Amino acid sequence: MKTVQMTLDENLVKAVDSAAKKLGTTRSAFTRGALRSALKEVHIRELESKHRAGYKRKPVKRGEFSGWESEQAWSD
């Protein structure tokens, strides 16, 4: 692991420390988890953007998936 220095406002540090204490973890572990979650969110947004761009370039045609409707299983 690498040690990094960050500048955070005091209220954020207090909130992180409080959350970490409630979860029984450290500030560093809590922050690592938060950063991993944020990076996953960035990745998901990038994929969604690519999907939107793809469908914009090549929109779904009417009836394109109608042959698969009988395969759908919708449960209550």
mmCIF file of the N, C-alpha and C atoms, coordinates in Angstrom:
data_MODEL
# 
_entry.id   MODEL 
# 
loop_
_atom_site.group_PDB 
_atom_site.id 
_atom_site.type_symbol 
_atom_site.label_atom_id 
_atom_site.label_alt_id 
_atom_site.label_comp_id 
_atom_site.label_asym_id 
_atom_site.label_entity_id 
_atom_site.label_seq_id 
_atom_site.pdbx_PDB_ins_code 
_atom_site.Cartn_x 
_atom_site.Cartn_y 
_atom_site.Cartn_z 
_atom_site.occupancy 
_atom_site.B_iso_or_equiv 
_atom_site.pdbx_formal_charge 
_atom_site.auth_seq_id 
_atom_site.auth_comp_id 
_atom_site.auth_asym_id 
_atom_site.auth_atom_id 
_atom_site.pdbx_PDB_model_num 
ATOM 1   N N  . MET A 1 1  ? 0.837   -1.180  0.000   1.00 0.00 ? 1  MET A N  1 
ATOM 2   C CA . MET A 1 1  ? 0.000   0.000   0.000   1.00 0.00 ? 1  MET A CA 1 
ATOM 3   C C  . MET A 1 1  ? 0.871   1.227   0.000   1.00 0.00 ? 1  MET A C  1 
ATOM 4   N N  . LYS A 1 2  ? 0.281   2.291   -0.489  1.00 0.00 ? 2  LYS A N  1 
ATOM 5   C CA . LYS A 1 2  ? 0.977   3.561   -0.546  1.00 0.00 ? 2  LYS A CA 1 
ATOM 6   C C  . LYS A 1 2  ? 0.246   4.563   0.348   1.00 0.00 ? 2  LYS A C  1 
ATOM 7   N N  . THR A 1 3  ? 0.988   5.351   1.072   1.00 0.00 ? 3  THR A N  1 
ATOM 8   C CA . THR A 1 3  ? 0.413   6.395   1.908   1.00 0.00 ? 3  THR A CA 1 
ATOM 9   C C  . THR A 1 3  ? 0.280   7.660   1.075   1.00 0.00 ? 3  THR A C  1 
ATOM 10  N N  . VAL A 1 4  ? -0.913  8.257   1.120   1.00 0.00 ? 4  VAL A N  1 
ATOM 11  C CA . VAL A 1 4  ? -1.155  9.509   0.392   1.00 0.00 ? 4  VAL A CA 1 
ATOM 12  C C  . VAL A 1 4  ? -1.669  10.548  1.370   1.00 0.00 ? 4  VAL A C  1 
ATOM 13  N N  . GLN A 1 5  ? -1.406  11.790  1.038   1.00 0.00 ? 5  GLN A N  1 
ATOM 14  C CA . GLN A 1 5  ? -1.885  12.888  1.868   1.00 0.00 ? 5  GLN A CA 1 
ATOM 15  C C  . GLN A 1 5  ? -3.024  13.568  1.145   1.00 0.00 ? 5  GLN A C  1 
ATOM 16  N N  . MET A 1 6  ? -4.094  13.851  1.888   1.00 0.00 ? 6  MET A N  1 
ATOM 17  C CA . MET A 1 6  ? -5.267  14.503  1.300   1.00 0.00 ? 6  MET A CA 1 
ATOM 18  C C  . MET A 1 6  ? -5.674  15.676  2.180   1.00 0.00 ? 6  MET A C  1 
ATOM 19  N N  . THR A 1 7  ? -6.282  16.661  1.558   1.00 0.00 ? 7  THR A N  1 
ATOM 20  C CA . THR A 1 7  ? -6.818  17.786  2.301   1.00 0.00 ? 7  THR A CA 1 
ATOM 21  C C  . THR A 1 7  ? -8.344  17.669  2.286   1.00 0.00 ? 7  THR A C  1 
ATOM 22  N N  . LEU A 1 8  ? -8.929  17.568  3.470   1.00 0.00 ? 8  LEU A N  1 
ATOM 23  C CA . LEU A 1 8  ? -10.379 17.428  3.616   1.00 0.00 ? 8  LEU A CA 1 
ATOM 24  C C  . LEU A 1 8  ? -10.874 18.449  4.630   1.00 0.00 ? 8  LEU A C  1 
ATOM 25  N N  . ASP A 1 9  ? -12.112 18.900  4.429   1.00 0.00 ? 9  ASP A N  1 
ATOM 26  C CA . ASP A 1 9  ? -12.646 19.840  5.416   1.00 0.00 ? 9  ASP A CA 1 
ATOM 27  C C  . ASP A 1 9  ? -12.979 19.090  6.708   1.00 0.00 ? 9  ASP A C  1 
ATOM 28  N N  . GLU A 1 10 ? -12.955 19.805  7.790   1.00 0.00 ? 10 GLU A N  1 
ATOM 29  C CA . GLU A 1 10 ? -13.095 19.217  9.127   1.00 0.00 ? 10 GLU A CA 1 
ATOM 30  C C  . GLU A 1 10 ? -14.405 18.447  9.290   1.00 0.00 ? 10 GLU A C  1 
ATOM 31  N N  . ASN A 1 11 ? -15.494 18.977  8.743   1.00 0.00 ? 11 ASN A N  1 
ATOM 32  C CA . ASN A 1 11 ? -16.782 18.294  8.875   1.00 0.00 ? 11 ASN A CA 1 
ATOM 33  C C  . ASN A 1 11 ? -16.774 16.944  8.169   1.00 0.00 ? 11 ASN A C  1 
ATOM 34  N N  . LEU A 1 12 ? -16.122 16.860  7.031   1.00 0.00 ? 12 LEU A N  1 
ATOM 35  C CA . LEU A 1 12 ? -16.031 15.595  6.312   1.00 0.00 ? 12 LEU A CA 1 
ATOM 36  C C  . LEU A 1 12 ? -15.210 14.580  7.112   1.00 0.00 ? 12 LEU A C  1 
ATOM 37  N N  . VAL A 1 13 ? -14.109 15.027  7.686   1.00 0.00 ? 13 VAL A N  1 
ATOM 38  C CA . VAL A 1 13 ? -13.277 14.138  8.498   1.00 0.00 ? 13 VAL A CA 1 
ATOM 39  C C  . VAL A 1 13 ? -14.078 13.607  9.689   1.00 0.00 ? 13 VAL A C  1 
ATOM 40  N N  . LYS A 1 14 ? -14.834 14.478  10.335  1.00 0.00 ? 14 LYS A N  1 
ATOM 41  C CA . LYS A 1 14 ? -15.657 14.046  11.477  1.00 0.00 ? 14 LYS A CA 1 
ATOM 42  C C  . LYS A 1 14 ? -16.703 13.028  11.038  1.00 0.00 ? 14 LYS A C  1 
ATOM 43  N N  . ALA A 1 15 ? -17.339 13.271  9.897   1.00 0.00 ? 15 ALA A N  1 
ATOM 44  C CA . ALA A 1 15 ? -18.358 12.349  9.403   1.00 0.00 ? 15 ALA A CA 1 
ATOM 45  C C  . ALA A 1 15 ? -17.751 10.992  9.047   1.00 0.00 ? 15 ALA A C  1 
ATOM 46  N N  . VAL A 1 16 ? -16.592 11.006  8.421   1.00 0.00 ? 16 VAL A N  1 
ATOM 47  C CA . VAL A 1 16 ? -15.906 9.763   8.064   1.00 0.00 ? 16 VAL A CA 1 
ATOM 48  C C  . VAL A 1 16 ? -15.502 9.016   9.329   1.00 0.00 ? 16 VAL A C  1 
ATOM 49  N N  . ASP A 1 17 ? -14.939 9.712   10.292  1.00 0.00 ? 17 ASP A N  1 
ATOM 50  C CA . ASP A 1 17 ? -14.528 9.073   11.542  1.00 0.00 ? 17 ASP A CA 1 
ATOM 51  C C  . ASP A 1 17 ? -15.725 8.462   12.268  1.00 0.00 ? 17 ASP A C  1 
ATOM 52  N N  . SER A 1 18 ? -16.844 9.171   12.259  1.00 0.00 ? 18 SER A N  1 
ATOM 53  C CA . SER A 1 18 ? -18.051 8.675   12.908  1.00 0.00 ? 18 SER A CA 1 
ATOM 54  C C  . SER A 1 18 ? -18.566 7.413   12.206  1.00 0.00 ? 18 SER A C  1 
ATOM 55  N N  . ALA A 1 19 ? -18.611 7.446   10.885  1.00 0.00 ? 19 ALA A N  1 
ATOM 56  C CA . ALA A 1 19 ? -19.082 6.290   10.122  1.00 0.00 ? 19 ALA A CA 1 
ATOM 57  C C  . ALA A 1 19 ? -18.138 5.103   10.308  1.00 0.00 ? 19 ALA A C  1 
ATOM 58  N N  . ALA A 1 20 ? -16.859 5.356   10.279  1.00 0.00 ? 20 ALA A N  1 
ATOM 59  C CA . ALA A 1 20 ? -15.879 4.286   10.457  1.00 0.00 ? 20 ALA A CA 1 
ATOM 60  C C  . ALA A 1 20 ? -16.024 3.641   11.833  1.00 0.00 ? 20 ALA A C  1 
ATOM 61  N N  . LYS A 1 21 ? -16.233 4.465   12.843  1.00 0.00 ? 21 LYS A N  1 
ATOM 62  C CA . LYS A 1 21 ? -16.399 3.942   14.200  1.00 0.00 ? 21 LYS A CA 1 
ATOM 63  C C  . LYS A 1 21 ? -17.644 3.066   14.293  1.00 0.00 ? 21 LYS A C  1 
ATOM 64  N N  . LYS A 1 22 ? -18.759 3.535   13.699  1.00 0.00 ? 22 LYS A N  1 
ATOM 65  C CA . LYS A 1 22 ? -20.003 2.758   13.718  1.00 0.00 ? 22 LYS A CA 1 
ATOM 66  C C  . LYS A 1 22 ? -19.827 1.417   13.022  1.00 0.00 ? 22 LYS A C  1 
ATOM 67  N N  . LEU A 1 23 ? -19.013 1.401   11.969  1.00 0.00 ? 23 LEU A N  1 
ATOM 68  C CA . LEU A 1 23 ? -18.787 0.179   11.209  1.00 0.00 ? 23 LEU A CA 1 
ATOM 69  C C  . LEU A 1 23 ? -17.668 -0.678  11.785  1.00 0.00 ? 23 LEU A C  1 
ATOM 70  N N  . GLY A 1 24 ? -16.993 -0.174  12.800  1.00 0.00 ? 24 GLY A N  1 
ATOM 71  C CA . GLY A 1 24 ? -15.911 -0.922  13.429  1.00 0.00 ? 24 GLY A CA 1 
ATOM 72  C C  . GLY A 1 24 ? -14.686 -1.052  12.544  1.00 0.00 ? 24 GLY A C  1 
ATOM 73  N N  . THR A 1 25 ? -14.393 0.010   11.815  1.00 0.00 ? 25 THR A N  1 
ATOM 74  C CA . THR A 1 25 ? -13.243 -0.008  10.915  1.00 0.00 ? 25 THR A CA 1 
ATOM 75  C C  . THR A 1 25 ? -12.410 1.253   11.126  1.00 0.00 ? 25 THR A C  1 
ATOM 76  N N  . THR A 1 26 ? -11.415 1.419   10.327  1.00 0.00 ? 26 THR A N  1 
ATOM 77  C CA . THR A 1 26 ? -10.553 2.597   10.449  1.00 0.00 ? 26 THR A CA 1 
ATOM 78  C C  . THR A 1 26 ? -10.931 3.641   9.402   1.00 0.00 ? 26 THR A C  1 
ATOM 79  N N  . ARG A 1 27 ? -10.429 4.836   9.606   1.00 0.00 ? 27 ARG A N  1 
ATOM 80  C CA . ARG A 1 27 ? -10.636 5.904   8.630   1.00 0.00 ? 27 ARG A CA 1 
ATOM 81  C C  . ARG A 1 27 ? -10.078 5.494   7.265   1.00 0.00 ? 27 ARG A C  1 
ATOM 82  N N  . SER A 1 28 ? -8.888  4.913   7.275   1.00 0.00 ? 28 SER A N  1 
ATOM 83  C CA . SER A 1 28 ? -8.256  4.512   6.012   1.00 0.00 ? 28 SER A CA 1 
ATOM 84  C C  . SER A 1 28 ? -9.065  3.431   5.297   1.00 0.00 ? 28 SER A C  1 
ATOM 85  N N  . ALA A 1 29 ? -9.505  2.417   6.038   1.00 0.00 ? 29 ALA A N  1 
ATOM 86  C CA . ALA A 1 29 ? -10.289 1.337   5.423   1.00 0.00 ? 29 ALA A CA 1 
ATOM 87  C C  . ALA A 1 29 ? -11.617 1.864   4.894   1.00 0.00 ? 29 ALA A C  1 
ATOM 88  N N  . PHE A 1 30 ? -12.260 2.730   5.663   1.00 0.00 ? 30 PHE A N  1 
ATOM 89  C CA . PHE A 1 30 ? -13.523 3.321   5.213   1.00 0.00 ? 30 PHE A CA 1 
ATOM 90  C C  . PHE A 1 30 ? -13.316 4.120   3.934   1.00 0.00 ? 30 PHE A C  1 
ATOM 91  N N  . THR A 1 31 ? -12.255 4.913   3.904   1.00 0.00 ? 31 THR A N  1 
ATOM 92  C CA . THR A 1 31 ? -11.957 5.745   2.742   1.00 0.00 ? 31 THR A CA 1 
ATOM 93  C C  . THR A 1 31 ? -11.622 4.895   1.518   1.00 0.00 ? 31 THR A C  1 
ATOM 94  N N  . ARG A 1 32 ? -10.855 3.826   1.716   1.00 0.00 ? 32 ARG A N  1 
ATOM 95  C CA . ARG A 1 32 ? -10.554 2.923   0.599   1.00 0.00 ? 32 ARG A CA 1 
ATOM 96  C C  . ARG A 1 32 ? -11.842 2.352   0.008   1.00 0.00 ? 32 ARG A C  1 
ATOM 97  N N  . GLY A 1 33 ? -12.748 1.924   0.878   1.00 0.00 ? 33 GLY A N  1 
ATOM 98  C CA . GLY A 1 33 ? -14.023 1.379   0.411   1.00 0.00 ? 33 GLY A CA 1 
ATOM 99  C C  . GLY A 1 33 ? -14.846 2.424   -0.339  1.00 0.00 ? 33 GLY A C  1 
ATOM 100 N N  . ALA A 1 34 ? -14.864 3.631   0.179   1.00 0.00 ? 34 ALA A N  1 
ATOM 101 C CA . ALA A 1 34 ? -15.612 4.709   -0.474  1.00 0.00 ? 34 ALA A CA 1 
ATOM 102 C C  . ALA A 1 34 ? -15.025 5.028   -1.846  1.00 0.00 ? 34 ALA A C  1 
ATOM 103 N N  . LEU A 1 35 ? -13.705 5.038   -1.937  1.00 0.00 ? 35 LEU A N  1 
ATOM 104 C CA . LEU A 1 35 ? -13.051 5.309   -3.221  1.00 0.00 ? 35 LEU A CA 1 
ATOM 105 C C  . LEU A 1 35 ? -13.318 4.186   -4.217  1.00 0.00 ? 35 LEU A C  1 
ATOM 106 N N  . ARG A 1 36 ? -13.293 2.934   -3.748  1.00 0.00 ? 36 ARG A N  1 
ATOM 107 C CA . ARG A 1 36 ? -13.610 1.809   -4.640  1.00 0.00 ? 36 ARG A CA 1 
ATOM 108 C C  . ARG A 1 36 ? -15.038 1.918   -5.158  1.00 0.00 ? 36 ARG A C  1 
ATOM 109 N N  . SER A 1 37 ? -15.965 2.266   -4.276  1.00 0.00 ? 37 SER A N  1 
ATOM 110 C CA . SER A 1 37 ? -17.368 2.432   -4.688  1.00 0.00 ? 37 SER A CA 1 
ATOM 111 C C  . SER A 1 37 ? -17.510 3.559   -5.710  1.00 0.00 ? 37 SER A C  1 
ATOM 112 N N  . ALA A 1 38 ? -16.820 4.649   -5.484  1.00 0.00 ? 38 ALA A N  1 
ATOM 113 C CA . ALA A 1 38 ? -16.880 5.775   -6.417  1.00 0.00 ? 38 ALA A CA 1 
ATOM 114 C C  . ALA A 1 38 ? -16.297 5.387   -7.773  1.00 0.00 ? 38 ALA A C  1 
ATOM 115 N N  . LEU A 1 39 ? -15.214 4.616   -7.774  1.00 0.00 ? 39 LEU A N  1 
ATOM 116 C CA . LEU A 1 39 ? -14.614 4.184   -9.038  1.00 0.00 ? 39 LEU A CA 1 
ATOM 117 C C  . LEU A 1 39 ? -15.530 3.228   -9.791  1.00 0.00 ? 39 LEU A C  1 
ATOM 118 N N  . LYS A 1 40 ? -16.239 2.359   -9.068  1.00 0.00 ? 40 LYS A N  1 
ATOM 119 C CA . LYS A 1 40 ? -17.221 1.482   -9.718  1.00 0.00 ? 40 LYS A CA 1 
ATOM 120 C C  . LYS A 1 40 ? -18.321 2.312   -10.367 1.00 0.00 ? 40 LYS A C  1 
ATOM 121 N N  . GLU A 1 41 ? -18.773 3.338   -9.669  1.00 0.00 ? 41 GLU A N  1 
ATOM 122 C CA . GLU A 1 41 ? -19.821 4.219   -10.201 1.00 0.00 ? 41 GLU A CA 1 
ATOM 123 C C  . GLU A 1 41 ? -19.345 4.926   -11.463 1.00 0.00 ? 41 GLU A C  1 
ATOM 124 N N  . VAL A 1 42 ? -18.111 5.387   -11.470 1.00 0.00 ? 42 VAL A N  1 
ATOM 125 C CA . VAL A 1 42 ? -17.545 6.028   -12.663 1.00 0.00 ? 42 VAL A CA 1 
ATOM 126 C C  . VAL A 1 42 ? -17.526 5.039   -13.823 1.00 0.00 ? 42 VAL A C  1 
ATOM 127 N N  . HIS A 1 43 ? -17.122 3.805   -13.554 1.00 0.00 ? 43 HIS A N  1 
ATOM 128 C CA . HIS A 1 43 ? -17.070 2.778   -14.593 1.00 0.00 ? 43 HIS A CA 1 
ATOM 129 C C  . HIS A 1 43 ? -18.471 2.489   -15.150 1.00 0.00 ? 43 HIS A C  1 
ATOM 130 N N  . ILE A 1 44 ? -19.448 2.379   -14.267 1.00 0.00 ? 44 ILE A N  1 
ATOM 131 C CA . ILE A 1 44 ? -20.833 2.135   -14.701 1.00 0.00 ? 44 ILE A CA 1 
ATOM 132 C C  . ILE A 1 44 ? -21.329 3.283   -15.561 1.00 0.00 ? 44 ILE A C  1 
ATOM 133 N N  . ARG A 1 45 ? -21.058 4.504   -15.162 1.00 0.00 ? 45 ARG A N  1 
ATOM 134 C CA . ARG A 1 45 ? -21.481 5.665   -15.964 1.00 0.00 ? 45 ARG A CA 1 
ATOM 135 C C  . ARG A 1 45 ? -20.826 5.668   -17.338 1.00 0.00 ? 45 ARG A C  1 
ATOM 136 N N  . GLU A 1 46 ? -19.553 5.270   -17.390 1.00 0.00 ? 46 GLU A N  1 
ATOM 137 C CA . GLU A 1 46 ? -18.863 5.192   -18.682 1.00 0.00 ? 46 GLU A CA 1 
ATOM 138 C C  . GLU A 1 46 ? -19.518 4.147   -19.577 1.00 0.00 ? 46 GLU A C  1 
ATOM 139 N N  . LEU A 1 47 ? -19.842 2.983   -19.025 1.00 0.00 ? 47 LEU A N  1 
ATOM 140 C CA . LEU A 1 47 ? -20.498 1.934   -19.809 1.00 0.00 ? 47 LEU A CA 1 
ATOM 141 C C  . LEU A 1 47 ? -21.878 2.379   -20.285 1.00 0.00 ? 47 LEU A C  1 
ATOM 142 N N  . GLU A 1 48 ? -22.636 3.021   -19.404 1.00 0.00 ? 48 GLU A N  1 
ATOM 143 C CA . GLU A 1 48 ? -23.962 3.507   -19.785 1.00 0.00 ? 48 GLU A CA 1 
ATOM 144 C C  . GLU A 1 48 ? -23.862 4.547   -20.899 1.00 0.00 ? 48 GLU A C  1 
ATOM 145 N N  . SER A 1 49 ? -22.862 5.392   -20.830 1.00 0.00 ? 49 SER A N  1 
ATOM 146 C CA . SER A 1 49 ? -22.659 6.386   -21.876 1.00 0.00 ? 49 SER A CA 1 
ATOM 147 C C  . SER A 1 49 ? -22.347 5.714   -23.208 1.00 0.00 ? 49 SER A C  1 
ATOM 148 N N  . LYS A 1 50 ? -21.503 4.683   -23.172 1.00 0.00 ? 50 LYS A N  1 
ATOM 149 C CA . LYS A 1 50 ? -21.185 3.941   -24.391 1.00 0.00 ? 50 LYS A CA 1 
ATOM 150 C C  . LYS A 1 50 ? -22.429 3.264   -24.951 1.00 0.00 ? 50 LYS A C  1 
ATOM 151 N N  . HIS A 1 51 ? -23.248 2.690   -24.087 1.00 0.00 ? 51 HIS A N  1 
ATOM 152 C CA . HIS A 1 51 ? -24.478 2.042   -24.534 1.00 0.00 ? 51 HIS A CA 1 
ATOM 153 C C  . HIS A 1 51 ? -25.422 3.051   -25.189 1.00 0.00 ? 51 HIS A C  1 
ATOM 154 N N  . ARG A 1 52 ? -25.584 4.203   -24.533 1.00 0.00 ? 52 ARG A N  1 
ATOM 155 C CA . ARG A 1 52 ? -26.450 5.244   -25.109 1.00 0.00 ? 52 ARG A CA 1 
ATOM 156 C C  . ARG A 1 52 ? -25.953 5.669   -26.478 1.00 0.00 ? 52 ARG A C  1 
ATOM 157 N N  . ALA A 1 53 ? -24.638 5.869   -26.592 1.00 0.00 ? 53 ALA A N  1 
ATOM 158 C CA . ALA A 1 53 ? -24.060 6.292   -27.866 1.00 0.00 ? 53 ALA A CA 1 
ATOM 159 C C  . ALA A 1 53 ? -24.279 5.219   -28.930 1.00 0.00 ? 53 ALA A C  1 
ATOM 160 N N  . GLY A 1 54 ? -24.132 3.955   -28.553 1.00 0.00 ? 54 GLY A N  1 
ATOM 161 C CA . GLY A 1 54 ? -24.343 2.870   -29.503 1.00 0.00 ? 54 GLY A CA 1 
ATOM 162 C C  . GLY A 1 54 ? -25.771 2.805   -29.991 1.00 0.00 ? 54 GLY A C  1 
ATOM 163 N N  . TYR A 1 55 ? -26.726 2.930   -29.085 1.00 0.00 ? 55 TYR A N  1 
ATOM 164 C CA . TYR A 1 55 ? -28.136 2.904   -29.488 1.00 0.00 ? 55 TYR A CA 1 
ATOM 165 C C  . TYR A 1 55 ? -28.522 4.161   -30.269 1.00 0.00 ? 55 TYR A C  1 
ATOM 166 N N  . LYS A 1 56 ? -27.824 5.255   -30.009 1.00 0.00 ? 56 LYS A N  1 
ATOM 167 C CA . LYS A 1 56 ? -28.087 6.474   -30.766 1.00 0.00 ? 56 LYS A CA 1 
ATOM 168 C C  . LYS A 1 56 ? -27.602 6.302   -32.209 1.00 0.00 ? 56 LYS A C  1 
ATOM 169 N N  . ARG A 1 57 ? -26.419 5.660   -32.359 1.00 0.00 ? 57 ARG A N  1 
ATOM 170 C CA . ARG A 1 57 ? -25.895 5.398   -33.705 1.00 0.00 ? 57 ARG A CA 1 
ATOM 171 C C  . ARG A 1 57 ? -26.728 4.363   -34.443 1.00 0.00 ? 57 ARG A C  1 
ATOM 172 N N  . LYS A 1 58 ? -27.199 3.366   -33.707 1.00 0.00 ? 58 LYS A N  1 
ATOM 173 C CA . LYS A 1 58 ? -27.952 2.278   -34.330 1.00 0.00 ? 58 LYS A CA 1 
ATOM 174 C C  . LYS A 1 58 ? -29.162 1.959   -33.450 1.00 0.00 ? 58 LYS A C  1 
ATOM 175 N N  . PRO A 1 59 ? -30.252 2.711   -33.616 1.00 0.00 ? 59 PRO A N  1 
ATOM 176 C CA . PRO A 1 59 ? -31.436 2.514   -32.779 1.00 0.00 ? 59 PRO A CA 1 
ATOM 177 C C  . PRO A 1 59 ? -32.073 1.147   -33.028 1.00 0.00 ? 59 PRO A C  1 
ATOM 178 N N  . VAL A 1 60 ? -32.795 0.677   -32.024 1.00 0.00 ? 60 VAL A N  1 
ATOM 179 C CA . VAL A 1 60 ? -33.535 -0.575  -32.155 1.00 0.00 ? 60 VAL A CA 1 
ATOM 180 C C  . VAL A 1 60 ? -34.642 -0.373  -33.178 1.00 0.00 ? 60 VAL A C  1 
ATOM 181 N N  . LYS A 1 61 ? -34.778 -1.337  -34.083 1.00 0.00 ? 61 LYS A N  1 
ATOM 182 C CA . LYS A 1 61 ? -35.817 -1.265  -35.111 1.00 0.00 ? 61 LYS A CA 1 
ATOM 183 C C  . LYS A 1 61 ? -37.100 -1.899  -34.589 1.00 0.00 ? 61 LYS A C  1 
ATOM 184 N N  . ARG A 1 62 ? -38.217 -1.425  -35.104 1.00 0.00 ? 62 ARG A N  1 
ATOM 185 C CA . ARG A 1 62 ? -39.514 -1.969  -34.716 1.00 0.00 ? 62 ARG A CA 1 
ATOM 186 C C  . ARG A 1 62 ? -39.527 -3.468  -34.999 1.00 0.00 ? 62 ARG A C  1 
ATOM 187 N N  . GLY A 1 63 ? -39.917 -4.241  -34.008 1.00 0.00 ? 63 GLY A N  1 
ATOM 188 C CA . GLY A 1 63 ? -40.014 -5.683  -34.158 1.00 0.00 ? 63 GLY A CA 1 
ATOM 189 C C  . GLY A 1 63 ? -38.692 -6.427  -34.072 1.00 0.00 ? 63 GLY A C  1 
ATOM 190 N N  . GLU A 1 64 ? -37.615 -5.724  -33.812 1.00 0.00 ? 64 GLU A N  1 
ATOM 191 C CA . GLU A 1 64 ? -36.297 -6.351  -33.794 1.00 0.00 ? 64 GLU A CA 1 
ATOM 192 C C  . GLU A 1 64 ? -36.195 -7.483  -32.760 1.00 0.00 ? 64 GLU A C  1 
ATOM 193 N N  . PHE A 1 65 ? -36.867 -7.321  -31.655 1.00 0.00 ? 65 PHE A N  1 
ATOM 194 C CA . PHE A 1 65 ? -36.797 -8.325  -30.598 1.00 0.00 ? 65 PHE A CA 1 
ATOM 195 C C  . PHE A 1 65 ? -38.110 -9.073  -30.391 1.00 0.00 ? 65 PHE A C  1 
ATOM 196 N N  . SER A 1 66 ? -39.078 -8.881  -31.265 1.00 0.00 ? 66 SER A N  1 
ATOM 197 C CA . SER A 1 66 ? -40.391 -9.499  -31.064 1.00 0.00 ? 66 SER A CA 1 
ATOM 198 C C  . SER A 1 66 ? -40.320 -11.022 -31.093 1.00 0.00 ? 66 SER A C  1 
ATOM 199 N N  . GLY A 1 67 ? -39.358 -11.598 -31.782 1.00 0.00 ? 67 GLY A N  1 
ATOM 200 C CA . GLY A 1 67 ? -39.221 -13.044 -31.816 1.00 0.00 ? 67 GLY A CA 1 
ATOM 201 C C  . GLY A 1 67 ? -38.845 -13.642 -30.473 1.00 0.00 ? 67 GLY A C  1 
ATOM 202 N N  . TRP A 1 68 ? -38.389 -12.803 -29.567 1.00 0.00 ? 68 TRP A N  1 
ATOM 203 C CA . TRP A 1 68 ? -37.967 -13.276 -28.254 1.00 0.00 ? 68 TRP A CA 1 
ATOM 204 C C  . TRP A 1 68 ? -39.026 -13.063 -27.170 1.00 0.00 ? 68 TRP A C  1 
ATOM 205 N N  . GLU A 1 69 ? -40.149 -12.438 -27.520 1.00 0.00 ? 69 GLU A N  1 
ATOM 206 C CA . GLU A 1 69 ? -41.156 -12.122 -26.501 1.00 0.00 ? 69 GLU A CA 1 
ATOM 207 C C  . GLU A 1 69 ? -41.680 -13.360 -25.798 1.00 0.00 ? 69 GLU A C  1 
ATOM 208 N N  . SER A 1 70 ? -41.823 -14.481 -26.516 1.00 0.00 ? 70 SER A N  1 
ATOM 209 C CA . SER A 1 70 ? -42.334 -15.698 -25.892 1.00 0.00 ? 70 SER A CA 1 
ATOM 210 C C  . SER A 1 70 ? -41.317 -16.292 -24.901 1.00 0.00 ? 70 SER A C  1 
ATOM 211 N N  . GLU A 1 71 ? -40.076 -15.887 -24.982 1.00 0.00 ? 71 GLU A N  1 
ATOM 212 C CA . GLU A 1 71 ? -39.030 -16.393 -24.090 1.00 0.00 ? 71 GLU A CA 1 
ATOM 213 C C  . GLU A 1 71 ? -38.963 -15.625 -22.773 1.00 0.00 ? 71 GLU A C  1 
ATOM 214 N N  . GLN A 1 72 ? -39.622 -14.485 -22.720 1.00 0.00 ? 72 GLN A N  1 
ATOM 215 C CA . GLN A 1 72 ? -39.581 -13.669 -21.517 1.00 0.00 ? 72 GLN A CA 1 
ATOM 216 C C  . GLN A 1 72 ? -40.431 -14.307 -20.430 1.00 0.00 ? 72 GLN A C  1 
ATOM 217 N N  . ALA A 1 73 ? -39.918 -14.319 -19.249 1.00 0.00 ? 73 ALA A N  1 
ATOM 218 C CA . ALA A 1 73 ? -40.654 -14.862 -18.092 1.00 0.00 ? 73 ALA A CA 1 
ATOM 219 C C  . ALA A 1 73 ? -40.825 -13.742 -17.080 1.00 0.00 ? 73 ALA A C  1 
ATOM 220 N N  . TRP A 1 74 ? -42.006 -13.205 -16.978 1.00 0.00 ? 74 TRP A N  1 
ATOM 221 C CA . TRP A 1 74 ? -42.297 -12.129 -16.038 1.00 0.00 ? 74 TRP A CA 1 
ATOM 222 C C  . TRP A 1 74 ? -43.021 -12.729 -14.839 1.00 0.00 ? 74 TRP A C  1 
ATOM 223 N N  . SER A 1 75 ? -42.432 -12.643 -13.689 1.00 0.00 ? 75 SER A N  1 
ATOM 224 C CA . SER A 1 75 ? -43.071 -13.167 -12.489 1.00 0.00 ? 75 SER A CA 1 
ATOM 225 C C  . SER A 1 75 ? -43.641 -12.028 -11.665 1.00 0.00 ? 75 SER A C  1 
ATOM 226 N N  . ASP A 1 76 ? -44.589 -12.377 -10.835 1.00 0.00 ? 76 ASP A N  1 
ATOM 227 C CA . ASP A 1 76 ? -45.236 -11.365 -9.994  1.00 0.00 ? 76 ASP A CA 1 
ATOM 228 C C  . ASP A 1 76 ? -44.480 -11.096 -8.769  1.00 0.00 ? 76 ASP A C  1 
# 
